[in-house]
């Protein structure tokens, strides 16, 4: 542990800050699990962890792709990250002096790449990291967008920890309040006179209920009337009264949730769900609210239910946070499969609109030079028109000017916002009275906007704005990736075109140069050039990184007659670029010989091509077998030409080739180290 930053790890203030969260050794929680899932997706890594570093260990609050729940400090890479205060990226852990002797690097699970964003508390104490790990080195590290996203998610971890602490403190108060309410109710029910006054709450209890957002009720089964506290009335948006018919509250329940709350029939049967969460539409403003009810049935001496009483609390913020966290996960899963920027924008727009209950949501590409913006696709509620299409920026000059600063803008009422005076007509034309805009900047220039519109004035909440920003960040990252892939595809096509032109010119030069040579030799040379061209095509489709072996085989063998004469069998491995070129030339020579002299020289012959991975003495080997049948007996050539030497050369130049000329046909087996075959 001598190489670790002990002064930081053992710092009393840092350890106290971590201890205050009361988070160590707690069970998994969806909010944290969702964050590591997003980190894995965004950084395209097999492992993501929320690591909390104590004075003697690192413990993982959330983990994905990593089995241990904690490790000793001697194995901690995150401990080194604490010194940075921001992000630590180590492209190859085996080359870094701090980590090359770490047993997680030198032994199972053989980690090679690390990127960790430090978890800094509001007081500035580094308590751990949100990190991603890979088993392969990444010389380029993370992209700028991935690094920023990792930092943003690390900030979300701290936000959740802070909220978690506040909620726990509040829950302690709420529990005490509920005990007080129930004790008061039970005492109040000790006499009929007290029963009639039980909800005329003393001055000391009412403020406590209001602060905790807790209402209390007792429903008389005989009269189907509820005696209620003032806070109960406020939760439902009702005028403050001592009592209401039970049907008043039942009518305000969302239709989809009415099966959850009790009614007169279920109460009389004693078939009541005591503890539930459900939605209501408040009577005064029509706002959607989530309520949590905790209740109990009161029975008479005969065991028959005579009353139902309990407490109700507004839990809207918590439910909305859970719903939006789920929405972000859905966005990550869905947008990963998007094929175009339009698809990505449509997915994000729907998730924004539906989760915020807005009138319209979408993504606009902005062209300041042409003074235009284009909405390829958007999402709208039934009462608003789509903005899909091209539009002039003339009516939104003030909006564009302020968006060029690069920070989100939330406007609750366009018509009462002075700096938007020039844009009043523009927003009136699209029926947008309030909005949130999140700008997309590139090279310091405004190039896009993620927007949410509502046809009515709306006081946007901080968590709503943050949700739009989170969706926009993920959408912009996905769009950037799609655009990069599109540009790479265009580049690949151009490279392929130029390469084919070059190979064609090589063929022409060779034909002229070898015009006095035997025609067979010239044709053999041309065919080898075609095999190379085919291999290049396969690699270009894979961005010159790696190619599936089956794609390589099918591409090369298609140049040699009916593919039905070939039987392919083996795992669909990724081959490195060098192996692709080597295998293509090797297969071309074998297939050419089979066409001339072997099983492909007639319509009934077959070639079985199989490949597998075998364990050799100290390494894994790739083994490829070519077996001909249904043709003439194989005869060894009298002369060893270039083609024969190429076959003997084997896979990737290893020279490990066993060629047998048998009665049933040629049998050739080639071996090479698996690492060499897959080397990229």
C-alpha positions in Angstrom: 0.0 0.0 0.0 3.1 2.2 0.0 2.3 3.6 -3.5 -1.2 4.7 -2.5 -1.9 8.3 -1.5 -2.2 7.5 2.3 -2.5 11.2 3.3 -5.7 11.5 1.2 -7.1 8.1 2.1 -6.7 8.5 5.9 -7.8 12.2 5.9 -10.2 12.5 8.9 -12.5 15.1 7.1 -12.8 12.9 4.0 -13.7 9.8 6.1 -16.2 11.8 8.2 -17.9 13.1 5.0 -18.2 9.5 3.7 -19.5 8.3 7.1 -22.2 11.0 7.2 -23.9 9.5 4.1 -24.5 6.2 6.1 -24.2 4.3 2.8 -21.5 1.7 3.4 -22.7 -1.9 3.3 -26.2 -1.0 2.3 -28.3 -3.2 -0.1 -28.4 -2.3 -3.9 -30.6 0.6 -4.9 -32.1 1.1 -8.4 -31.0 4.8 -8.6 -27.3 3.9 -8.3 -27.7 0.7 -10.4 -29.2 2.8 -13.2 -26.2 5.1 -13.2 -23.6 2.3 -13.6 -25.7 0.9 -16.4 -25.7 4.3 -18.2 -21.9 4.6 -17.6 -21.4 1.2 -19.3 -23.5 2.1 -22.3 -22.0 5.6 -22.8 -18.4 4.6 -22.4 -18.9 1.2 -24.2 -17.2 -0.6 -21.3 -17.8 -4.1 -19.9 -17.5 -2.9 -16.3 -18.8 0.1 -14.4 -18.7 0.7 -10.6 -19.6 3.2 -8.0 -16.6 2.9 -5.7 -16.5 4.3 -2.2 -13.0 4.4 -0.7 -12.7 4.1 3.1 -9.5 4.0 5.1 -8.9 0.3 4.6 -11.0 -0.9 1.6 -13.0 0.2 -1.4 -16.7 -0.9 -1.4 -19.0 -0.8 -4.4 -22.4 0.7 -3.9 -23.3 -0.4 -7.4 -21.5 -2.6 -9.9 -22.0 -4.1 -13.3 -19.7 -6.6 -14.9 -17.7 -7.1 -11.7 -18.4 -9.8 -9.2 -16.7 -8.7 -5.9 -18.6 -6.3 -3.7 -15.4 -4.8 -2.3 -11.7 -5.1 -2.6 -8.7 -4.2 -0.3 -7.0 -0.9 -0.9 -4.0 -2.7 -2.3 -6.1 -3.5 -5.4 -7.7 0.0 -5.6 -7.1 2.0 -8.8 -9.8 4.4 -7.6 -7.6 5.5 -4.7 -5.2 7.1 -7.1 -8.1 8.9 -8.8 -8.9 10.7 -5.5 -5.7 12.9 -5.9 -6.9 14.3 -9.3 -10.2 15.7 -8.0 -11.8 15.3 -11.4 -11.2 12.4 -13.9 -8.3 9.9 -14.0 -7.8 8.0 -17.2 -5.2 5.2 -17.5 -5.1 3.9 -21.1 -3.0 0.8 -20.2 -2.8 -0.2 -16.6 0.2 -2.5 -17.3 2.3 0.5 -18.4 1.4 2.8 -15.5 3.8 2.8 -12.6 0.9 3.1 -10.1 -1.0 0.1 -11.4 1.3 -2.3 -13.3 1.8 -4.5 -10.2 -1.8 -4.4 -9.1 -3.0 -8.0 -8.7 -6.2 -7.2 -10.6 -4.0 -6.2 -13.5 -1.5 -9.0 -13.3 -4.1 -11.7 -12.5 -7.8 -12.3 -12.9 -9.8 -10.4 -14.2 -6.7 -8.9 -16.0 -8.1 -5.3 -16.2 -6.2 -3.1 -18.7 -8.1 0.2 -19.0 -9.5 2.5 -16.3 -11.4 5.8 -16.3 -12.8 7.2 -13.1 -14.7 10.4 -12.3 -14.2 11.5 -8.7 -17.2 11.7 -6.4 -16.7 15.1 -4.7 -19.1 16.1 -1.9 -20.5 19.6 -1.8 -17.8 20.4 0.8 -15.1 19.3 -1.6 -14.2 15.9 -0.1 -13.3 13.1 -2.5 -15.1 10.0 -1.2 -14.8 7.7 -4.2 -15.3 7.4 -8.0 -17.7 6.4 -10.7 -15.5 4.4 -12.9 -15.5 2.2 -16.1 -13.0 -0.6 -16.7 -12.1 -2.6 -19.8 -10.1 -5.8 -20.3 -8.4 -4.3 -23.3 -6.1 -1.2 -23.4 -7.6 1.9 -24.9 -4.7 4.1 -26.2 -7.2 6.9 -27.1 -8.9 6.7 -23.7 -12.4 8.1 -23.7 -13.9 10.6 -26.1 -14.5 14.1 -24.9 -18.3 13.4 -24.9 -17.8 10.2 -22.9 -15.5 12.0 -20.3 -18.1 14.8 -19.8 -20.9 12.2 -19.5 -18.9 10.3 -16.9 -18.4 13.5 -14.9 -22.1 14.4 -15.2 -23.1 10.9 -13.9 -20.6 11.2 -11.0 -22.3 14.5 -10.0 -25.7 12.6 -10.2 -24.3 10.1 -7.7 -23.5 12.8 -5.2 -26.9 14.4 -5.8 -28.7 11.1 -5.1 -26.5 10.6 -1.9 -27.5 14.1 -0.7 -31.2 13.5 -1.5 -31.0 10.1 0.2 -29.6 11.7 3.4 -32.3 14.4 3.3 -35.0 11.8 2.8 -33.8 9.7 5.6 -33.7 12.7 8.0 -37.2 13.6 6.8 -38.5 10.0 7.2 -37.4 10.1 10.8 -39.5 13.2 11.3 -42.4 11.7 9.3 -42.5 8.5 11.3 -42.6 10.5 14.5 -45.4 12.7 13.0 -47.4 9.6 12.0 -47.1 8.2 15.5 -48.2 11.5 17.0 -51.2 11.6 14.6 -52.3 8.0 15.3 -51.9 8.4 19.0 -53.9 11.6 18.9 -56.6 9.9 16.8 -56.8 7.0 19.2 -57.1 9.2 22.2 -59.7 11.3 20.5 -61.8 8.2 19.8 -62.1 7.4 23.5 -65.4 9.2 23.7 -68.2 10.3 21.4 -67.6 13.9 22.3 -64.0 13.7 21.4 -64.8 11.9 18.2 -66.8 14.9 17.0 -63.8 17.2 17.6 -60.9 14.8 16.7 -59.8 16.7 13.6 -59.9 20.2 15.1 -56.1 19.8 15.4 -54.2 21.7 18.0 -51.9 24.5 16.8 -48.8 22.5 17.5 -49.8 19.5 15.4 -51.1 21.3 12.3 -47.8 23.0 11.4 -46.0 19.7 11.8 -48.4 17.9 9.5 -48.1 20.7 6.9 -44.3 20.7 7.1 -44.3 16.9 6.5 -47.0 17.1 3.9 -49.1 14.6 5.8 -52.9 14.5 6.0 -55.0 12.3 8.2 -58.5 10.9 7.8 -61.0 8.6 9.4 -63.8 7.2 7.3 -67.1 6.1 9.0 -68.3 3.0 7.2 -71.9 3.6 8.2 -72.2 7.1 6.8 -69.4 6.7 4.1 -68.1 10.1 5.3 -64.5 11.0 6.0 -63.4 13.3 8.8 -60.2 14.9 7.5 -57.4 17.3 8.6 -56.7 20.6 6.9 -53.5 19.1 5.3 -55.6 16.3 3.8 -57.8 18.9 2.1 -54.8 20.7 0.8 -53.3 17.6 -0.7 -56.4 17.0 -2.7 -56.9 20.7 -3.6 -60.1 20.9 -1.7 -61.4 23.7 0.5 -60.6 23.1 4.2 -63.5 21.4 5.9 -63.8 18.9 8.8 -65.4 16.2 6.7 -66.2 15.2 3.1 -68.1 12.3 1.5 -65.6 9.5 0.7 -66.8 9.7 -2.9 -65.2 13.2 -3.2 -61.7 11.7 -2.8 -62.5 8.6 -4.9 -63.6 10.8 -7.8 -60.3 12.7 -7.9 -58.3 9.4 -8.3 -56.8 8.7 -11.7 -59.0 6.3 -13.6 -56.1 3.8 -14.1 -55.5 3.8 -10.3 -59.1 3.5 -9.0 -58.7 -0.3 -8.6 -56.0 0.4 -6.0 -57.9 2.8 -3.7 -60.8 1.5 -1.5 -64.5 2.1 -2.2 -67.5 1.5 0.0 -67.9 -2.1 -1.2 -64.3 -3.2 -0.6 -64.3 -1.5 2.8 -67.4 -3.2 4.0 -65.9 -6.5 2.8 -62.7 -5.7 4.7 -60.9 -6.2 1.4 -58.8 -3.0 1.5 -55.1 -2.5 0.4 -53.8 -0.7 3.5 -50.5 0.7 2.2 -50.6 2.0 -1.4 -49.3 4.7 -3.8 -51.7 6.2 -6.4 -52.3 9.3 -8.5 -54.9 12.0 -8.2 -55.9 15.1 -10.1 -56.2 17.9 -7.6 -59.6 19.6 -7.5 -58.3 23.2 -7.6 -55.6 23.2 -10.3 -56.0 19.8 -12.0 -52.4 19.0 -11.2 -51.3 15.3 -11.2 -50.0 14.3 -7.8 -48.7 11.0 -6.4 -50.0 10.1 -2.9 -48.8 7.5 -0.5 -51.5 6.2 1.9 -51.0 4.2 5.0 -54.2 2.9 6.6 -55.8 0.6 9.1 -59.3 -0.9 9.5 -61.1 -0.5 12.8 -63.4 -3.4 13.8 -66.3 -3.7 16.3 -66.6 -6.4 18.9 -68.0 -8.8 16.3 -65.0 -8.3 14.1 -66.9 -6.3 11.5 -65.1 -3.2 10.0 -66.7 0.0 11.1 -64.0 2.6 10.2 -61.0 3.1 8.0 -58.4 5.6 9.2 -54.8 6.5 8.3 -52.4 9.1 6.8 -51.7 10.4 3.3 -48.5 12.0 2.1 -47.5 13.7 -1.2 -44.7 11.7 -2.8 -44.8 13.3 -6.2 -41.2 14.3 -6.4 -39.9 10.9 -5.4 -42.2 9.1 -7.9 -41.3 11.6 -10.7 -37.6 11.1 -10.0 -38.0 7.3 -10.2 -40.1 7.6 -13.4 -37.6 9.9 -15.1 -34.6 7.7 -14.1 -36.5 4.8 -15.8 -37.1 7.0 -18.8 -33.4 7.8 -19.1 -32.6 4.0 -19.0 -35.2 3.5 -21.7 -33.6 6.3 -23.7 -30.2 4.7 -23.5 -31.6 1.3 -24.6 -33.6 2.7 -27.4 -31.3 5.3 -28.8 -28.5 2.8 -29.0 -30.4 1.0 -31.8 -31.1 4.2 -33.7 -29.9 4.2 -37.3 -30.2 7.9 -38.1 -30.2 11.2 -36.3 -33.9 11.5 -37.1 -34.5 8.2 -35.3 -32.5 9.4 -32.2 -34.4 12.7 -32.2 -37.8 11.0 -32.4 -37.0 8.6 -29.5 -35.8 11.5 -27.3 -38.7 13.7 -28.2 -41.3 11.1 -27.3 -39.6 10.4 -23.9 -39.4 14.1 -23.1 -43.0 14.9 -24.2 -44.6 11.9 -22.4 -42.7 12.2 -19.2 -43.2 16.0 -18.8 -46.8 16.0 -20.0 -45.8 18.7 -22.5 -47.5 19.8 -25.7 -44.5 19.4 -28.1 -40.9 18.2 -27.9 -38.2 17.8 -30.6 -34.7 18.5 -31.9 -33.9 21.3 -34.3 -30.7 21.5 -36.4 -29.7 25.2 -36.8 -28.0 26.7 -39.8 -27.0 30.3 -38.7 -25.5 31.0 -42.1 -28.7 30.2 -44.0 -30.9 31.7 -41.2 -32.9 28.4 -41.0 -33.6 25.6 -38.6 -34.8 22.1 -39.5 -37.0 19.9 -37.3 -36.6 16.4 -38.9 -39.1 14.8 -36.5 -40.8 15.8 -33.2 -43.4 14.6 -30.8 -46.7 16.4 -30.2 -49.7 16.0 -28.0 -53.0 15.7 -29.8 -53.8 19.4 -29.6 -50.6 20.8 -31.1 -49.3 20.7 -34.6 -46.0 19.1 -35.5 -43.1 21.5 -36.4 -41.4 18.9 -38.7 -39.8 20.7 -41.6 -37.6 23.8 -42.4 -38.4 27.1 -40.7 -36.9 30.6 -40.8 -35.0 32.0 -37.8 -36.4 35.5 -38.4 -39.2 35.2 -35.8 -36.8 33.7 -33.2 -33.9 36.2 -33.2 -34.0 36.8 -29.4 -34.1 33.1 -28.6 -31.2 32.3 -30.9 -29.1 35.2 -29.5 -29.5 34.0 -25.9 -29.1 30.3 -26.9 -25.6 31.1 -28.4 -24.4 31.5 -24.8 -24.6 27.7 -24.6 -26.7 27.3 -21.4 -30.3 25.9 -21.1 -33.2 28.4 -21.1 -36.5 27.9 -19.3 -39.3 30.4 -19.9 -42.6 30.1 -17.9 -44.6 32.6 -20.0 -43.3 34.0 -23.3 -45.7 36.9 -23.3 -44.5 38.2 -19.9 -40.7 37.8 -20.7 -39.4 41.2 -21.9 -36.3 39.9 -23.6 -38.5 37.7 -25.9 -40.6 40.6 -27.2 -39.2 40.3 -30.7 -40.2 36.6 -30.7 -43.8 36.9 -29.5 -45.3 36.4 -32.9 -43.1 33.4 -33.7 -44.1 31.6 -30.5 -47.8 32.5 -31.0 -47.7 31.0 -34.5 -46.5 27.6 -33.1 -48.8 27.8 -30.0 -45.9 27.8 -27.6 -46.6 29.8 -24.4 -43.7 28.3 -22.3 -40.6 26.3 -23.2 -37.3 24.8 -22.3 -34.4 25.0 -24.8 -31.1 23.1 -24.4 -28.5 24.3 -27.0 -26.1 22.0 -28.8 -22.7 23.8 -29.4 -20.0 22.7 -31.7 -16.7 24.6 -31.9 -18.3 27.5 -30.0 -21.2 27.8 -32.5 -24.9 27.0 -32.0 -25.8 24.1 -34.2 -28.9 22.6 -32.6 -31.6 22.8 -29.9 -33.5 20.2 -27.9 -36.8 21.9 -27.1 -40.0 21.3 -25.0 -43.1 23.4 -25.6 -46.3 23.9 -23.7 -49.3 25.8 -25.0 -50.0 27.2 -21.5 -47.9 29.2 -19.0 -45.9 26.7 -16.9 -43.6 27.2 -14.0 -40.9 24.8 -14.9 -39.4 23.0 -11.9 -35.6 22.5 -11.4 -35.9 18.7 -11.7 -37.9 19.1 -15.0 -35.1 21.3 -16.5 -32.5 18.9 -15.3 -34.4 16.0 -16.9 -34.4 17.8 -20.3 -30.7 18.5 -20.0 -30.0 14.8 -19.2 -32.0 13.7 -22.2 -30.4 16.3 -24.4 -26.9 15.2 -23.3 -27.5 11.6 -24.1 -29.2 12.5 -27.4 -26.4 14.8 -28.5 -23.8 12.0 -27.7 -25.9 9.5 -29.8 -26.2 12.0 -32.7 -22.5 12.7 -32.7 -21.8 9.0 -32.8 -24.2 8.4 -35.7 -22.7 11.4 -37.6 -19.2 10.0 -37.0 -20.3 6.6 -38.3 -22.0 8.1 -41.3 -18.9 10.2 -42.1 -16.7 7.1 -41.6 -18.9 5.1 -44.0 -18.5 7.8 -46.7 -14.8 7.8 -46.1 -14.7 4.0 -46.4 -16.6 4.1 -49.7 -14.2 6.6 -51.1 -11.2 4.5 -49.9 -12.8 1.4 -51.5 -13.4 3.3 -54.8 -9.8 4.5 -54.9 -8.4 1.2 -53.9 -10.3 -0.6 -56.7 -9.1 2.0 -59.2 -5.5 1.4 -58.0 -5.9 -2.4 -58.2 -7.5 -2.0 -61.7 -4.5 0.0 -62.8 -2.1 -2.6 -61.3 -3.9 -5.2 -63.4 -3.6 -3.2 -66.5 0.1 -2.5 -66.0 0.7 -6.2 -65.2 -1.2 -7.3 -68.3 0.9 -5.0 -70.5 4.1 -5.9 -68.8 3.4 -9.7 -68.9 1.9 -9.7 -72.4 4.5 -12.2 -73.6 4.1 -14.4 -70.5 1.9 -17.5 -70.5 -1.8 -16.6 -70.2 -2.3 -18.8 -67.2 0.2 -16.9 -65.2 -1.5 -13.6 -66.1 -4.9 -14.9 -65.2 -3.6 -16.3 -61.9 -2.1 -12.8 -61.1 -5.4 -11.1 -61.9 -7.4 -13.5 -59.7 -5.0 -12.9 -56.8 -5.6 -9.2 -57.2 -9.4 -9.8 -57.1 -9.0 -11.8 -53.9 -7.1 -8.9 -52.3 -9.8 -6.5 -53.5 -12.5 -8.8 -52.0 -10.6 -8.9 -48.6 -10.3 -5.1 -48.6 -14.0 -4.7 -49.2 -14.8 -6.9 -46.2 -12.4 -4.9 -44.0 -13.7 -1.5 -45.2 -17.2 -2.5 -44.1 -15.7 -3.1 -40.6 -13.8 0.3 -40.6 -10.6 -1.6 -41.2 -10.6 -2.9 -37.6 -11.7 -6.6 -37.8 -13.9 -8.8 -39.8 -16.0 -11.9 -39.1 -14.4 -15.0 -40.5 -17.6 -16.2 -42.1 -17.9 -12.9 -44.0 -14.3 -13.3 -45.3 -14.9 -16.9 -46.4 -18.1 -16.1 -48.2 -16.7 -13.1 -49.9 -13.6 -14.9 -51.3 -15.3 -18.1 -52.2 -18.0 -16.3 -54.1 -15.4 -15.6 -56.7 -15.1 -19.4 -57.4 -18.4 -20.7 -58.6 -21.4 -22.0 -56.7 -21.3 -21.3 -53.0 -23.5 -24.4 -52.4 -20.4 -26.5 -53.1 -18.8 -25.2 -49.9 -19.8 -26.3 -46.4 -18.6 -23.8 -43.7 -18.5 -24.8 -40.0 -17.0 -23.0 -37.0 -17.4 -20.1 -34.5 -17.8 -16.8 -36.2 -14.6 -15.2 -34.8 -13.3 -11.7 -35.4 -10.1 -11.7 -37.5 -7.6 -9.0 -37.5 -6.7 -7.1 -40.7 -3.5 -9.0 -41.4 -5.2 -12.4 -40.9 -8.0 -11.3 -43.2 -5.6 -10.6 -46.1 -3.6 -13.7 -45.4 -6.6 -16.0 -45.2 -8.1 -14.4 -48.4 -5.1 -15.2 -50.5 -4.8 -18.7 -49.0 -8.4 -19.6 -49.7 -8.1 -18.1 -53.2 -5.2 -20.4 -54.0 -6.9 -23.5 -52.6 -10.2 -22.7 -54.4 -8.4 -22.1 -57.7 -6.6 -25.4 -57.5 -9.9 -27.1 -56.6 -11.5 -25.6 -59.7 -8.7 -26.8 -61.9 -7.8 -30.2 -60.5 -9.9 -31.0 -57.4 -13.5 -31.4 -56.2 -14.8 -28.2 -57.7 -13.8 -29.3 -61.2 -17.2 -31.1 -61.5 -20.7 -30.1 -60.4 -21.0 -32.7 -57.6 -17.8 -32.1 -55.7 -17.8 -30.5 -52.3 -15.3 -28.7 -50.0 -15.7 -28.8 -46.2 -14.1 -25.9 -44.5 -14.0 -26.0 -40.7 -12.2 -24.1 -38.0 -11.9 -24.3 -34.3 -9.9 -23.1 -31.3 -7.6 -25.6 -29.7 -5.4 -25.3 -26.6 -1.7 -25.8 -27.3 1.1 -26.2 -24.8 1.3 -22.5 -23.8 -1.3 -20.8 -25.9 -4.6 -21.0 -27.7 -4.4 -22.0 -31.4 -6.6 -21.3 -34.4 -6.9 -24.4 -36.6 -8.5 -24.3 -40.1 -9.1 -27.4 -42.1 -9.8 -27.6 -45.9 -11.2 -31.0 -47.0 -12.2 -31.8 -50.6 -14.5 -34.7 -51.5 -16.4 -35.9 -54.6 -13.7 -35.1 -57.0 -10.6 -36.8 -58.5 -7.9 -38.1 -56.3 -5.4 -35.4 -55.2 -2.0 -35.5 -56.8 1.0 -33.6 -55.6 2.2 -31.1 -58.2 5.6 -31.8 -59.8 6.7 -28.2 -59.6 6.3 -25.8 -56.7 5.0 -22.6 -58.1 4.0 -19.4 -56.3 0.6 -20.7 -55.4 2.0 -23.8 -53.8 4.5 -21.7 -51.8 1.7 -19.5 -50.7 -0.3 -22.4 -49.4 2.8 -23.8 -47.6 3.3 -20.3 -46.2 0.2 -20.9 -44.1 -1.9 -18.5 -42.0 -0.3 -15.1 -41.4 3.1 -16.5 -42.5 3.5 -19.0 -39.7 4.4 -21.9 -42.1 2.4 -24.3 -40.0 0.6 -26.1 -42.9 0.0 -29.8 -43.3 -1.1 -30.7 -46.9 -2.2 -34.2 -47.7 -2.9 -35.5 -51.2 -5.4 -38.3 -50.6 -7.6 -40.5 -52.8 -10.8 -38.7 -51.7 -9.3 -35.3 -52.4 -6.9 -32.7 -51.0 -6.9 -32.2 -47.2 -5.0 -29.2 -45.8 -4.8 -28.1 -42.2 -3.4 -24.7 -41.1 -2.5 -23.6 -37.5 -1.6 -20.2 -36.1 -1.6 -18.6 -32.6 -5.1 -17.3 -31.8 -3.6 -14.0 -30.6 -1.9 -13.5 -34.0 -5.1 -14.3 -35.9 -7.2 -11.8 -33.9 -4.5 -9.1 -33.6 -6.0 -5.8 -34.5 
